[in-house]
Amino acid sequence: MTTQAPTLPAKARISDRIAIVGAGRMGAALAASLRAAGIAVEGPLRRDETVSAGAPAVLLCVPDGEIDAAAAALPATPGRLVGHTSAATTLAALGAHEAFSLHPLMTVTGAGTSFAGATAAIAGATPRALGLAEALASTLGMRPLQIADADRAAYHAAASIASNFLVTLEGVAERLAQTAGLGREPLVALVQASVANWAQVGAARALTGPIARGDEATVTRQRAAIAERLPAELELFDVLVDATRRLAAARMVTA
């Protein structure tokens, strides 16, 4: 079950130093932002570099498949907290360490990334570990939200659909628009307005277009155009049409 994290005083819960392992985009962005917030940061360290023995907290910003090995390579130091930034991985990957996790629900491009305003999925094996995860999120200006281990995969799938799949879908729309002599720019305003409407009123009420108004003749013409110009995407179009029909039907039921 997903629950809000308890409210804890942020500054009081952050250790005097945190080591960040992983010098990719996430590690670089977190290190820069924490330093800017006044937190002493060791790193970001490459995975072949050694974390200092006295580091009271370590945050692993490594690919999901490498979390187990990176955690196992850390000596079991009494009192040390060890965390990861994976969305879908549970705390079990951190082994016997006093574990926490912090996943910013946003796209991260590098050291200049601002985390302010984003949601952060957090977890902790102990109240102290959970407190550190919340404190880190709050210090970076994020809204901490506790996600149970059983919900991690669903949480990450929702994030992927909302972000990654949206970009994939807009790529298909862009390619189809190009066959009609239309560039990306005219579609951008439409996408932005649709997302803004969804954010304000939810999917059912934000739905517009031929399926929402029951115009199956137009849907048939659209399908023919896809079959002619982007035949490899016809199956995707059909799946999306079916899903949109279900959404439109649900709207009618709740109207």
C-alpha positions, 0 to 999 in steps of 0.5 A, a space after each residue: 500500500 502506498 502511504 504518505 511519509 511521516 513528517 520529520 525535521 529535514 535538517 536534523 535527520 541528514 548525516 554530516 556527510 553523504 557519499 554518492 556512488 555512480 558518476 552518471 546523470 543521477 549521481 552528478 545531479 544529486 551531488 551538485 544539488 545537495 552541495 548547493 543545499 549545504 550538504 557535504 558530499 563525497 563524490 560522485 564516485 565512480 564504481 571502481 573508487 572506494 567510499 571513505 570508511 567514515 562516510 555515515 551514509 552512502 547513496 548508490 546511483 548505479 543501474 538497477 542490475 548493479 545495485 546488489 554488487 555495489 552494496 555488497 562491495 561496501 564494508 558493513 560499517 556500524 551505523 552506516 545507512 546505504 540507499 539506492 535511487 532505483 524506482 522499481 528495486 526494493 530494499 532487499 537489493 541492499 543486503 544487510 545494510 540499514 537501507 533506504 531508497 530515494 527515487 526522484 519522479 522526474 527526468 534527470 539530465 545532469 548536474 544542472 538538474 533542479 529537483 524542486 517541485 518533483 515527487 520523490 518515492 522513498 522507503 526505509 528499512 528503519 525509522 532512521 533510514 526512512 527519516 534520512 530518505 525524507 530529509 534528503 527529498 525535502 532538502 532538495 525541494 521534493 515532496 516525499 512519498 513512501 512507496 511500499 516494496 509490493 508497489 514498486 513495480 506498479 509505481 515504476 510502470 506508471 511512471 514509464 507510461 506517463 513519461 517514456 511511452 508518451 515520448 514514444 507516442 509523440 514520436 509516432 505522431 511526429 512521423 505521421 504528421 511529416 507525411 502530411 507536410 506538418 512539423 513537430 511545432 504545431 503538435 506541441 501546443 496540442 500536447 501541452 494543452 492535453 496534458 494540462 487538461 489531464 492534470 486539471 480534470 483527469 483522463 476521462 473528462 480531458 478526453 476529446 476527439 472522434 472516439 470521445 464523440 462516437 465518430 467511428 467513420 473518422 476513426 476508420 479513415 484515420 486507420 486507413 491513413 496509418 495503414 498506408 503511411 506507417 503500416 508498422 504502427 497499425 497495431 499500436 493504433 488499434 490498441 490505443 483505439 481500443 483503450 480510448 474506447 474503454 476510457 470514453 465508455 467509462 466517462 459515459 458511466 460516470 457522467 
